Amino acid sequence: MESINRELNNTEKEHCKKVTMKILIGVIAFAICCTVGLIQDMLSLIALTTFIILISQYVGILKYKIENSKNKRR
């Protein structure tokens, strides 16, 4: 994740996008298998975990934008 102390270059951003897509495809495939296998507890856990990660990433992005705008003002 990009931070004010260490900004990613374009190559690193592309690599992170590729890795993220691979992980996302794996999670979706596993969720589909759980749906087909009627494993509702595991499916609920996947959904909750994904939701928490999504919120954490949005908070991190918001924090980065706030810190970046503060540094531009100085």
ZAMARGU-4260 file (C-alpha; in steps of 0.2 Angstrom, whole numbers, plus 5000, padded with zeros to 4 digits):
<rodrens>
0) 5000/5000/5000 | 5006/5017/4996 | 5010/5029/5010 | 5017/5046/5012 | 5034/5039/5017
5) 5035/5027/5002 | 5026/5031/4986 | 5025/5017/4973 | 5032/5019/4956 | 5022/5013/4941
10) 5030/4996/4940 | 5026/4992/4958 | 5008/4998/4956 | 5006/4986/4941 | 5014/4972/4951
15) 5002/4975/4965 | 4987/4975/4954 | 4992/4959/4946 | 4994/4950/4963 | 4978/4958/4970
20) 4968/4951/4955 | 4976/4934/4957 | 4971/4934/4975 | 4953/4940/4972 | 4950/4927/4958
25) 4956/4914/4971 | 4944/4920/4985 | 4930/4921/4972 | 4933/4904/4966 | 4934/4897/4984
30) 4917/4906/4988 | 4909/4898/4973 | 4915/4881/4979 | 4908/4885/4996 | 4891/4890/4989
35) 4890/4874/4978 | 4895/4864/4993 | 4882/4872/5004 | 4895/4878/5017 | 4886/4893/5023
40) 4897/4896/5038 | 4913/4898/5028 | 4904/4909/5015 | 4899/4921/5029 | 4916/4921/5035
45) 4923/4925/5018 | 4910/4939/5016 | 4914/4947/5033 | 4933/4946/5031 | 4932/4954/5013
50) 4921/4968/5020 | 4933/4972/5034 | 4948/4972/5022 | 4938/4983/5010 | 4934/4996/5024
55) 4952/4995/5030 | 4959/4999/5013 | 4947/5014/5010 | 4952/5021/5027 | 4971/5019/5022
60) 4967/5028/5005 | 4958/5042/5014 | 4972/5044/5026 | 4985/5044/5012 | 4975/5058/5003
65) 4973/5068/5019 | 4992/5067/5023 | 4996/5071/5005 | 4985/5086/5004 | 4993/5092/5021
70) 5011/5091/5014 | 5006/5100/4998 | 5000/5115/5008 | 5017/5117/5017
</rodrens>
